[in-house]
Amino acid sequence: MDFKNTADFAQELDKQDVLKEFRNEFIFPQLQGKDVIYFTGNSLGLQPKTTRSYIEQELDDWANYGVEGHFKAKRPWYSYHEFLTEKSAKIVGAKNTEVVCMNQLTVNLHLLLVSFYRPSKNRYKILCETKAFPSDQYALESQVAFHGYKPEDAIIELIPRPGEYAIRLQDILDTIEKHKNELSLVMMGGVNYYTGQVFNMQAITQAAHKAGAYAGYDLAHAAGNIKLELHNWNVDFACWCSYKYLNSGPGSVSGVFIHENHHRANLPRFAGWWGYDKNTRFKMQKGFVPIPTAEAWQLSNAGVFSMAPHLASLTIFEKAGMEKLTSKSQLLTAYLEFIIQETNQYLKQINSPTYLKIITPKNNDEVINYPSSINRGAQLSIIAENMGKELFNKLTDKGVVADWREPNVIRMAPVPLYNSFKNIFDFGQLLKEILS
């Protein structure tokens, strides 16, 4: 598409947007009586207007029924997590039996590593990307230490080539091949939080399996952002939070995927009574009998007050559909890239020392026999040469809610559910005004 840096062009795209009405389903922070330009859905999504009613329903049922709410509530608490399953499965491309919502992200990652990081004398190494989200780094470090290994020896970090920010797919595949005889697990972020790079999970999973290793992913920045096909890609396991692109509130419930190939396998796991066979759970007997689905990894009964906001948001996703959301996302992000490059042209004209460097890869930069791959979702990370934090602070003062990451990156996420093309045009005008 031939973009134009005009208000009329942006407004025309908004008129054609089949998802434009969903913006009205969210509550925007205000600055001087106006909606802010909210580009931080990759950190904490906006609150759906329906969230309050979903929570109040559970408060009312608690007041009216007490303990009987487990069975008499409008949405019985005993099986509350099941209301989330089908909607979550659609978002990550899984079978219903492969998904369960429980706990929080890093807790789930540790529980999954109990099952899928099984080091041996010869196979004990984990492959991950450099600058993975810190919580993932700490989880991997503590897991290898728990098994008696040194992180500096057991963890292999994928590093971009000199002068580059993204990690090339071929370099990932070559590293897996190089370490194939000592690799136990490939564990990466589906989308790198810092650069916004989308990793080709299909290709990486195939390479990991060929090497005799498991493949798992932290999808915190991928779920609700990009199209996922976890079942078809034969991913072994994955987990994600629900408060970023999934708009379910700070620290809300996490999601887990475990491929059906592993449901009846004799994998070790940490067990709890909510993973016990439903038909005999209340006989309270010794000896763990797992549910033959991903639910077997559950420990405790449903955290209803964190699941209620998640259900409110997932209902919106189901109405919108991931196909339409990802299609709009690609167009929004491309328009944001265009506006930033237009700004760079302006800065060049006025001989400004500032330059906005986009470190998020473009789409279709590398295909390598996987033509359906994408290299970014709804995020652009930029480095403002010679300005840095000063630019971020001035954007904040102007009502642009973006995200600063040390040492020098501004992350912006044009989320398709509630961001508009006019948002992006207005951002460009503010950017030009500040840099002038």
Sequence and secondary structure as in RCSB ss.txt:
>XXXX:A:sequence
MDFKNTADFAQELDKQDVLKEFRNEFIFPQLQGKDVIYFTGNSLGLQPKTTRSYIEQELDDWANYGVEGHFKAKR
PWYSYHEFLTEKSAKIVGAKNTEVVCMNQLTVNLHLLLVSFYRPSKNRYKILCETKAFPSDQYALESQVAFHGYK
PEDAIIELIPRPGEYAIRLQDILDTIEKHKNELSLVMMGGVNYYTGQVFNMQAITQAAHKAGAYAGYDLAHAAGN
IKLELHNWNVDFACWCSYKYLNSGPGSVSGVFIHENHHRANLPRFAGWWGYDKNTRFKMQKGFVPIPTAEAWQLS
NAGVFSMAPHLASLTIFEKAGMEKLTSKSQLLTAYLEFIIQETNQYLKQINSPTYLKIITPKNNDEVINYPSSIN
RGAQLSIIAENMGKELFNKLTDKGVVADWREPNVIRMAPVPLYNSFKNIFDFGQLLKEILS
>XXXX:A:secstr
     SHHHHHHHHHH TTGGGGGGEE  EETTEE EE BTTTS  EETTHHHHHHHHHHHHHHHGGGHHHHSSS
 GGGTTHHHHHHHHHHHT  GGGEEEES HHHHHHHHHHHH    SS  EEEEETT  HHHHHHHHHHHHHTT  
HHHHEEEE   TT SS  HHHHHHHHHHTTTTEEEEEEESB TTT BB  HHHHHHHHHHTT EEEEE TTTTTT
S   TTTTT  EEEE SSSTT   TT  EEEEE GGGTTS       GGGB TTTGGG  SS  B SSGGGG  S
   HHHHHHHHHHHHHHHHH HHHHHHHHHHHHHHHHHHHHHHHHHHHHTT S EEEE S  TTS  TT TT  S
B S EEEEEETTTHHHHHHHHHTTEE EEETTTEEEEB  TTT  HHHHHHHHHHHHHHH 
